[in-house]
Each structure stands twice: as structure tokens, then as C-alpha cells.
Amino acid sequence: MIEKTIGFLGAGNMAEALIRGLVRGGHVPAARVMASGPRRERLDELATEYGILTTTSNVELAGKVEVLVLSVKPQLLPKVLREIAGTVHPETLIISVAAGFDTGAIEDLLPTGMRVVRSMPNTPALVGAGATAIAAGTNATDTDMKTARFVFDAVGMTVTLDEGQLDAVTGLSGSGPAYIFLILEALADAGVKVGLSRRNAQRLAAQTVMGSAKMLLDTDEHPGRLKDMVTSPGGTAIAGLHTLEQGGLRTTLINAVETATNRARELGQRYGRADKGPDKDRG
């Protein structure tokens, strides 16, 4: 359990996922968790569901917490950082989940010396099965990184990387659930085509993907070795794999990750460091 007070600036889905993991997992008492947002009804939902404190004032939140999680859209981040810059305590740890916004840009908009950690979580955090990468800003300490890892470990697994690798993380695990959902949809369609009901095909496909992923994580084997365990000479699996290779599945997935990574870099150039002026908002 962590003894620090944690605040979430922004009360969307990712903030709720982290709040749920921290509070219901017994990692942080609800009384030490706070969230801010513009919609009172949304804040009331979170307060009722998890017993946390809420406020519509970002300034109030920033002045009260020891760990501040920035969980707003990237285009809103410059505005809220300027809003809280005069209130946030110098010792507060800043953790950002805003995609495409680097630690240097956040540091530029806050008082000198602020400690910032950038993260790239993904949507399976909503069900406690997230994959998150974290990277340290200029002033972040080892203790700060442990605190950030603690927060994201509450909703899945966490890896520590250099910040320059986070665009690649966005292309792989950040965007990856969309690829997997497309694959699952196709597998379910295939099951229906060969005679299964839609519900059974979908459940079997989902369990197969989940079980295969767990097998890889638990054994730490190379996926090629695990693939070979399924295939037998002249069998069904190798026949199916041959069709996948003919269709270019491997190349298509590699290209998808590369394309998404490049797009993440473009968005980073748009949001990341383009705006340092005191009166200019990003669009």
C-alpha cells in the first residue's frame, strides 16, 4: 500500500480504470484518492462507486495531492498545466497519460524542477489487464519511477523504457488492442462460416487468444516455439498457417505497427513541443 495522496486531473475511462485498480485492489485507501473534472455528475458517479474525493477545480486538486496523474486529452493539456502551474507543490510527482506529449513539454509548462513521468497505457487496463510503458523525465528519480510503476501495476503489467521508445509502444501495445479485436472478429466470422453459432465462435476465439497470450507470458518461450508445439506434420494447424502466410498476415501486422508508430511520432511533433508560449493554445 502507498501512503501518498493521488489525484487524477481528468475523470475519463483511463482515470477510472486506475482508480478502480488502486482502490478495489487495496493499494490506496479511497480517502487518499481524488479526481477533478468539469462534469459534476461524472464526479458524483466516481465518488459513489469508489468512495473517493472529487472536485470540479483542477487548481484545488493540484494543491492537495502528492502524486498528480494527468489524464486529459493531449490538446487540453497545455491549458490545464498553465492553470495549475501556480498551485502545484514543487514536491508533487507528475504522471502523464496524455499520448504524444513528451516530458520536456510538460516540464516547460510547469515550475522549474518538477518531476515528471510519462506513461503509455492501453485500454485493457479497464479490465485489469493493461500493458503500460513508463519513462522518466529530466528530474524524475528512481523512487518516482517506483511510484509510477505501483500505480500502473494496479491495472496490469508495467515496463520501464527510454522516452524515445514510447512512440513504438503506442504503435504496438497502445494501438494493439484494435488489431486484436479485428483478428477476433475475423476468427469469429470464420467460426460462423464453418457452422458455429456467433456466440460460441466469439467466446472460443476470445478464450483462444487470451489462453495463448497467457501461455506466452507464463512460459516466456519464443512464440515460434509455442507455435511449433501446436503444429504436427500434415495436420490442421500447419495447413491453416500456410494460408495465413499466403495472405501476408505477418507482414501486414508488422506494417500496421510501423504505420501506427510513425503516426504517433507525427502527433508528438504536433503536440509535444510546438507550444511553449504563455498565451497560445494547441488545437
One Martini backbone bead per residue (centre of mass of N, CA, C, O) as a GRO file, in nm:
protein
  283
    1MET     BB    1   0.098   0.035   0.020
    2ILE     BB    2   0.032   0.372  -0.025
    3GLU     BB    3   0.076   0.702   0.139
    4LYS     BB    4  -0.013   0.869  -0.085
    5THR     BB    5  -0.162   1.118  -0.260
    6ILE     BB    6  -0.404   1.086  -0.531
    7GLY     BB    7  -0.449   1.255  -0.847
    8PHE     BB    8  -0.707   1.318  -1.104
    9LEU     BB    9  -0.675   1.489  -1.404
   10GLY     BB   10  -0.937   1.358  -1.489
   11ALA     BB   11  -1.254   1.141  -1.549
   12GLY     BB   12  -1.212   0.903  -1.724
   13ASN     BB   13  -1.151   0.582  -1.811
   14MET     BB   14  -0.853   0.568  -1.715
   15ALA     BB   15  -0.895   0.684  -1.439
   16GLU     BB   16  -1.097   0.469  -1.345
   17ALA     BB   17  -0.914   0.225  -1.377
   18LEU     BB   18  -0.705   0.321  -1.165
   19ILE     BB   19  -0.894   0.358  -0.929
   20ARG     BB   20  -0.998   0.069  -0.918
   21GLY     BB   21  -0.724  -0.072  -0.877
   22LEU     BB   22  -0.635   0.083  -0.619
   23VAL     BB   23  -0.889   0.049  -0.435
   24ARG     BB   24  -0.991  -0.252  -0.483
   25GLY     BB   25  -0.686  -0.361  -0.440
   26GLY     BB   26  -0.568  -0.210  -0.171
   27HIS     BB   27  -0.339   0.025  -0.234
   28VAL     BB   28  -0.554   0.266  -0.177
   29PRO     BB   29  -0.722   0.472  -0.006
   30ALA     BB   30  -0.997   0.651  -0.086
   31ALA     BB   31  -0.913   0.908   0.094
   32ARG     BB   32  -0.634   0.931  -0.109
   33VAL     BB   33  -0.841   0.997  -0.345
   34MET     BB   34  -0.859   1.216  -0.639
   35ALA     BB   35  -1.087   1.412  -0.854
   36SER     BB   36  -1.112   1.592  -1.168
   37GLY     BB   37  -1.379   1.787  -1.333
   38PRO     BB   38  -1.647   1.940  -1.517
   39ARG     BB   39  -1.847   1.699  -1.426
   40ARG     BB   40  -2.042   1.639  -1.162
   41GLU     BB   41  -2.183   1.368  -1.235
   42ARG     BB   42  -1.921   1.209  -1.277
   43LEU     BB   43  -1.800   1.254  -0.996
   44ASP     BB   44  -2.035   1.122  -0.842
   45GLU     BB   45  -1.992   0.841  -0.953
   46LEU     BB   46  -1.707   0.798  -0.834
   47ALA     BB   47  -1.779   0.850  -0.538
   48THR     BB   48  -1.990   0.621  -0.514
   49GLU     BB   49  -1.818   0.376  -0.623
   50TYR     BB   50  -1.519   0.451  -0.450
   51GLY     BB   51  -1.500   0.691  -0.221
   52ILE     BB   52  -1.395   0.947  -0.333
   53LEU     BB   53  -1.262   1.249  -0.405
   54THR     BB   54  -1.401   1.562  -0.535
   55THR     BB   55  -1.358   1.811  -0.813
   56THR     BB   56  -1.388   2.102  -1.032
   57SER     BB   57  -1.089   2.180  -0.933
   58ASN     BB   58  -0.769   2.175  -1.043
   59VAL     BB   59  -0.633   2.356  -0.834
   60GLU     BB   60  -0.716   2.204  -0.582
   61LEU     BB   61  -0.593   1.935  -0.652
   62ALA     BB   62  -0.291   2.027  -0.695
   63GLY     BB   63  -0.269   2.133  -0.382
   64LYS     BB   64  -0.329   1.823  -0.234
   65VAL     BB   65  -0.127   1.640  -0.389
   66GLU     BB   66   0.155   1.406  -0.450
   67VAL     BB   67   0.003   1.269  -0.696
   68LEU     BB   68  -0.026   1.359  -1.050
   69VAL     BB   69  -0.267   1.266  -1.289
   70LEU     BB   70  -0.265   1.311  -1.636
   71SER     BB   71  -0.609   1.258  -1.784
   72VAL     BB   72  -0.597   1.414  -2.064
   73LYS     BB   73  -0.612   1.552  -2.347
   74PRO     BB   74  -0.360   1.681  -2.530
   75GLN     BB   75  -0.512   1.954  -2.618
   76LEU     BB   76  -0.560   2.027  -2.293
   77LEU     BB   77  -0.287   2.037  -2.138
   78PRO     BB   78  -0.175   2.329  -2.153
   79LYS     BB   79  -0.411   2.462  -2.001
   80VAL     BB   80  -0.391   2.298  -1.729
   81LEU     BB   81  -0.097   2.362  -1.664
   82ARG     BB   82  -0.135   2.670  -1.639
   83GLU     BB   83  -0.353   2.653  -1.418
   84ILE     BB   84  -0.151   2.486  -1.197
   85ALA     BB   85   0.139   2.616  -1.177
   86GLY     BB   86   0.075   2.802  -0.906
   87THR     BB   87  -0.011   2.533  -0.711
   88VAL     BB   88   0.177   2.324  -0.744
   89HIS     BB   89   0.387   2.130  -0.582
   90PRO     BB   90   0.727   2.078  -0.604
   91GLU     BB   91   0.691   1.762  -0.482
   92THR     BB   92   0.521   1.674  -0.705
   93LEU     BB   93   0.416   1.406  -0.889
   94ILE     BB   94   0.414   1.364  -1.243
   95ILE     BB   95   0.164   1.186  -1.437
   96SER     BB   96   0.137   1.091  -1.779
   97VAL     BB   97  -0.131   0.992  -2.034
   98ALA     BB   98  -0.058   1.175  -2.272
   99ALA     BB   99  -0.046   1.152  -2.591
  100GLY     BB  100   0.242   1.297  -2.749
  101PHE     BB  101   0.357   1.412  -2.464
  102ASP     BB  102   0.634   1.523  -2.347
  103THR     BB  103   0.823   1.593  -2.072
  104GLY     BB  104   0.942   1.865  -2.169
  105ALA     BB  105   0.668   2.005  -2.218
  106ILE     BB  106   0.571   1.987  -1.927
  107GLU     BB  107   0.811   2.129  -1.790
  108ASP     BB  108   0.773   2.405  -1.943
  109LEU     BB  109   0.468   2.444  -1.791
  110LEU     BB  110   0.631   2.429  -1.527
  111PRO     BB  111   0.802   2.447  -1.272
  112THR     BB  112   1.108   2.426  -1.189
  113GLY     BB  113   1.191   2.077  -1.122
  114MET     BB  114   0.981   1.896  -1.204
  115ARG     BB  115   0.842   1.573  -1.173
  116VAL     BB  116   0.833   1.346  -1.459
  117VAL     BB  117   0.604   1.096  -1.591
  118ARG     BB  118   0.563   0.886  -1.862
  119SER     BB  119   0.281   0.724  -2.029
  120MET     BB  120   0.159   0.397  -2.191
  121PRO     BB  121  -0.137   0.286  -2.200
  122ASN     BB  122  -0.417   0.058  -2.220
  123THR     BB  123  -0.748  -0.051  -2.237
  124PRO     BB  124  -0.719  -0.321  -2.059
  125ALA     BB  125  -0.717  -0.162  -1.788
  126LEU     BB  126  -1.033  -0.179  -1.753
  127VAL     BB  127  -0.968  -0.515  -1.675
  128GLY     BB  128  -0.669  -0.552  -1.547
  129ALA     BB  129  -0.488  -0.592  -1.853
  130GLY     BB  130  -0.256  -0.405  -1.887
  131ALA     BB  131  -0.013  -0.214  -2.089
  132THR     BB  132   0.275  -0.038  -1.961
  133ALA     BB  133   0.472   0.249  -2.024
  134ILE     BB  134   0.762   0.407  -1.875
  135ALA     BB  135   0.909   0.746  -1.835
  136ALA     BB  136   1.162   0.962  -1.763
  137GLY     BB  137   1.237   1.259  -1.671
  138THR     BB  138   1.478   1.475  -1.583
  139ASN     BB  139   1.385   1.465  -1.246
  140ALA     BB  140   1.334   1.178  -1.212
  141THR     BB  141   1.331   0.919  -0.992
  142ASP     BB  142   1.340   0.606  -0.876
  143THR     BB  143   1.101   0.651  -0.684
  144ASP     BB  144   0.909   0.762  -0.899
  145MET     BB  145   0.907   0.502  -1.072
  146LYS     BB  146   0.788   0.322  -0.852
  147THR     BB  147   0.525   0.477  -0.824
  148ALA     BB  148   0.429   0.446  -1.115
  149ARG     BB  149   0.431   0.139  -1.118
  150PHE     BB  150   0.224   0.103  -0.894
  151VAL     BB  151  -0.014   0.227  -1.043
  152PHE     BB  152  -0.003   0.029  -1.307
  153ASP     BB  153   0.000  -0.251  -1.162
  154ALA     BB  154  -0.312  -0.229  -1.082
  155VAL     BB  155  -0.375  -0.283  -1.427
  156GLY     BB  156  -0.107  -0.471  -1.467
  157MET     BB  157   0.164  -0.417  -1.669
  158THR     BB  158   0.514  -0.293  -1.640
  159VAL     BB  159   0.744  -0.083  -1.822
  160THR     BB  160   1.079   0.039  -1.864
  161LEU     BB  161   1.173   0.324  -2.062
  162ASP     BB  162   1.266   0.512  -2.300
  163GLU     BB  163   1.112   0.777  -2.441
  164GLY     BB  164   1.188   0.709  -2.746
  165GLN     BB  165   0.993   0.432  -2.726
  166LEU     BB  166   0.682   0.524  -2.703
  167ASP     BB  167   0.590   0.517  -2.997
  168ALA     BB  168   0.620   0.210  -3.024
  169VAL     BB  169   0.418   0.144  -2.804
  170THR     BB  170   0.178   0.272  -2.943
  171GLY     BB  171   0.191   0.082  -3.198
  172LEU     BB  172   0.156  -0.176  -3.026
  173SER     BB  173  -0.009  -0.160  -2.736
  174GLY     BB  174  -0.190   0.087  -2.779
  175SER     BB  175  -0.313  -0.025  -3.068
  176GLY     BB  176  -0.337  -0.341  -3.047
  177PRO     BB  177  -0.635  -0.400  -2.964
  178ALA     BB  178  -0.748  -0.339  -3.247
  179TYR     BB  179  -0.614  -0.576  -3.387
  180ILE     BB  180  -0.734  -0.802  -3.209
  181PHE     BB  181  -1.033  -0.740  -3.262
  182LEU     BB  182  -1.016  -0.798  -3.563
  183ILE     BB  183  -0.923  -1.090  -3.536
  184LEU     BB  184  -1.163  -1.186  -3.365
  185GLU     BB  185  -1.379  -1.121  -3.572
  186ALA     BB  186  -1.266  -1.309  -3.792
  187LEU     BB  187  -1.277  -1.572  -3.630
  188ALA     BB  188  -1.580  -1.564  -3.578
  189ASP     BB  189  -1.664  -1.563  -3.873
  190ALA     BB  190  -1.533  -1.835  -3.934
  191GLY     BB  191  -1.702  -2.002  -3.737
  192VAL     BB  192  -1.970  -1.942  -3.877
  193LYS     BB  193  -1.897  -2.057  -4.157
  194VAL     BB  194  -1.838  -2.361  -4.016
  195GLY     BB  195  -2.114  -2.370  -3.792
  196LEU     BB  196  -2.114  -2.168  -3.570
  197SER     BB  197  -2.206  -1.977  -3.342
  198ARG     BB  198  -2.152  -1.660  -3.259
  199ARG     BB  199  -2.103  -1.694  -2.955
  200ASN     BB  200  -1.911  -1.938  -2.964
  201ALA     BB  201  -1.700  -1.819  -3.155
  202GLN     BB  202  -1.625  -1.574  -2.982
  203ARG     BB  203  -1.545  -1.724  -2.719
  204LEU     BB  204  -1.330  -1.908  -2.843
  205ALA     BB  205  -1.151  -1.688  -2.958
  206ALA     BB  206  -1.093  -1.531  -2.696
  207GLN     BB  207  -0.976  -1.770  -2.531
  208THR     BB  208  -0.746  -1.832  -2.726
  209VAL     BB  209  -0.598  -1.564  -2.703
  210MET     BB  210  -0.568  -1.557  -2.396
  211GLY     BB  211  -0.424  -1.833  -2.362
  212SER     BB  212  -0.183  -1.774  -2.546
  213ALA     BB  213  -0.078  -1.526  -2.391
  214LYS     BB  214  -0.038  -1.672  -2.118
  215MET     BB  215   0.161  -1.883  -2.220
  216LEU     BB  216   0.381  -1.679  -2.299
  217LEU     BB  217   0.414  -1.536  -2.022
  218ASP     BB  218   0.465  -1.795  -1.842
  219THR     BB  219   0.711  -1.922  -2.025
  220ASP     BB  220   0.894  -1.728  -2.212
  221GLU     BB  221   0.868  -1.811  -2.493
  222HIS     BB  222   0.897  -1.844  -2.809
  223PRO     BB  223   0.644  -1.823  -3.033
  224GLY     BB  224   0.758  -2.028  -3.235
  225ARG     BB  225   0.765  -2.266  -3.035
  226LEU     BB  226   0.465  -2.268  -2.967
  227LYS     BB  227   0.369  -2.311  -3.254
  228ASP     BB  228   0.512  -2.591  -3.292
  229MET     BB  229   0.336  -2.737  -3.069
  230VAL     BB  230   0.070  -2.730  -3.257
  231THR     BB  231   0.216  -2.858  -3.481
  232SER     BB  232   0.177  -3.114  -3.734
  233PRO     BB  233   0.224  -3.336  -3.960
  234GLY     BB  234  -0.027  -3.274  -4.183
  235GLY     BB  235  -0.204  -3.076  -4.032
  236THR     BB  236  -0.417  -2.819  -3.950
  237ALA     BB  237  -0.230  -2.587  -3.857
  238ILE     BB  238  -0.033  -2.581  -4.101
  239ALA     BB  239  -0.253  -2.519  -4.307
  240GLY     BB  240  -0.339  -2.250  -4.184
  241LEU     BB  241  -0.059  -2.110  -4.186
  242HIS     BB  242  -0.023  -2.112  -4.490
  243THR     BB  243  -0.258  -1.917  -4.545
  244LEU     BB  244  -0.148  -1.679  -4.378
  245GLU     BB  245   0.114  -1.643  -4.543
  246GLN     BB  246  -0.024  -1.592  -4.814
  247GLY     BB  247  -0.180  -1.328  -4.687
  248GLY     BB  248   0.032  -1.157  -4.507
  249LEU     BB  249   0.005  -1.127  -4.192
  250ARG     BB  250   0.284  -1.058  -4.085
  251THR     BB  251   0.334  -0.804  -4.261
  252THR     BB  252   0.078  -0.648  -4.182
  253LEU     BB  253   0.144  -0.617  -3.879
  254ILE     BB  254   0.412  -0.476  -3.907
  255ASN     BB  255   0.298  -0.233  -4.068
  256ALA     BB  256   0.096  -0.137  -3.855
  257VAL     BB  257   0.300  -0.065  -3.633
  258GLU     BB  258   0.469   0.131  -3.802
  259THR     BB  259   0.240   0.329  -3.876
  260ALA     BB  260   0.155   0.398  -3.583
  261THR     BB  261   0.429   0.507  -3.497
  262ASN     BB  262   0.446   0.738  -3.704
  263ARG     BB  263   0.188   0.876  -3.602
  264ALA     BB  264   0.288   0.932  -3.317
  265ARG     BB  265   0.515   1.123  -3.409
  266GLU     BB  266   0.333   1.333  -3.543
  267LEU     BB  267   0.174   1.403  -3.285
  268GLY     BB  268   0.421   1.486  -3.119
  269GLN     BB  269   0.494   1.729  -3.306
  270ARG     BB  270   0.224   1.875  -3.256
  271TYR     BB  271   0.224   1.870  -2.926
  272GLY     BB  272   0.489   1.846  -2.760
  273ARG     BB  273   0.686   2.141  -2.857
  274ALA     BB  274   0.522   2.376  -3.011
  275ASP     BB  275   0.419   2.497  -2.714
  276LYS     BB  276   0.557   2.774  -2.502
  277GLY     BB  277   0.363   2.983  -2.484
  278PRO     BB  278   0.147   3.159  -2.260
  279ASP     BB  279  -0.106   3.221  -2.502
  280LYS     BB  280  -0.100   2.930  -2.648
  281ASP     BB  281  -0.308   2.707  -2.806
  282ARG     BB  282  -0.384   2.401  -2.888
  283GLY     BB  283  -0.556   2.213  -3.159
   0.00000   0.00000   0.00000
